[in-house]
Amino acid sequence: MVLALPKFMQTLDDTIYRELEKIAKRRGISIQELIRAVIVPEWVNGHNGPESKESPGTKLNAWR
């Protein structure tokens, strides 16, 4: 039996997309892999939630 997993679609501003593309290329992975393996888990763990005291630039640099 194959379970259907929930799916979602996200649109990104061109500037954000290009930045994510650069980060993914440096890591040797696709943007989708970056989002799935790095960004979403960080967000789920609360590192990007409102309770975080880091600035957005600091968070982005941590992903690099």
Contacts in CASP RR format, 6 or more apart in sequence:
PFRMAT RR
TARGET T0000
AUTHOR 0000-0000-0000
METHOD contacts of the structure
MODEL  1
MVLALPKFMQTLDDTIYRELEKIAKRRGISIQELIRAVIVPEWVNGHNGP
ESKESPGTKLNAWR
10 35 0 8 1.000
12 20 0 8 1.000
17 31 0 8 1.000
19 60 0 8 1.000
20 31 0 8 1.000
20 34 0 8 1.000
20 35 0 8 1.000
21 31 0 8 1.000
23 34 0 8 1.000
23 63 0 8 1.000
23 64 0 8 1.000
24 30 0 8 1.000
24 31 0 8 1.000
24 33 0 8 1.000
24 34 0 8 1.000
26 64 0 8 1.000
27 34 0 8 1.000
29 37 0 8 1.000
34 63 0 8 1.000
38 63 0 8 1.000
39 63 0 8 1.000
42 48 0 8 1.000
42 59 0 8 1.000
42 62 0 8 1.000
42 63 0 8 1.000
43 49 0 8 1.000
46 52 0 8 1.000
47 54 0 8 1.000
47 59 0 8 1.000
47 62 0 8 1.000
48 59 0 8 1.000
52 59 0 8 1.000
54 62 0 8 1.000
END
